């Protein structure tokens, strides 16, 4: 059985956006590797996007 895709909040341009799926957050203007993200089920536990496995592949695939 596959695990459901988690949703996250993102702190972009001094406001909280979401919850969105990681691929949708990565499309938001202002998103980058140091954008703070927080899992929907762990609100308040912010970390930079590049430290979260859900965003690592998206950041690697993003055009420079």
N, C-alpha and C positions, 0 to 999 in steps of 0.2 A: 504494500500500500504506500502511495506517495504522500509526503508531508505537504500540507497546504502552504501556499505562498503567503508569507507574512507581510503585513503592512507596516509602514513606518511614518513617523513625523519627521519633518526637516525644519531646521532653523535657518531661514534664508532672508536676508535683508531685514533683519531685526523683527521678524515675525515667524510664527510657527505655521507651517503648511502641512496639510494632511488630515487623516492618514491616507497614504498612497502606497502602491506597490513600488519596489525599488526602481524598476525600469521607467516608471512615470516620474518619480522624483528626479532621476538623472536627466530628464528632459526639461526640468524647470530652469528658467533663466536664473543665473547666479549659482547654480549647483557646481560644486567642485570637490576635490578630494578632501578638503578640510571642512566641508559643510558638516555641521553637527546633525546627526540623525539619532532617532530614538525609536526602538521597537514599540509597536502599539500596546503590547502587554506590559511594557516596562517604562511607562511614562516617567520622565525625570532622570533616566539613566542615559544621558547624552554621550555620544562619542563621535569622533571624526569618521566620515564615511569610509575612508581608505582602511580603517581598522575593522570594519564590519564585513564579513564574508559575503553578505548579500550584495554589496556594492563593489567589491574588488574586481570582478569580471567586467562589470559595466564601466568602471573607470579605465581598465586596461584597453577596452574596445573603443573608448571615446577618442575622437580626433584631437590632436594636440594643437 
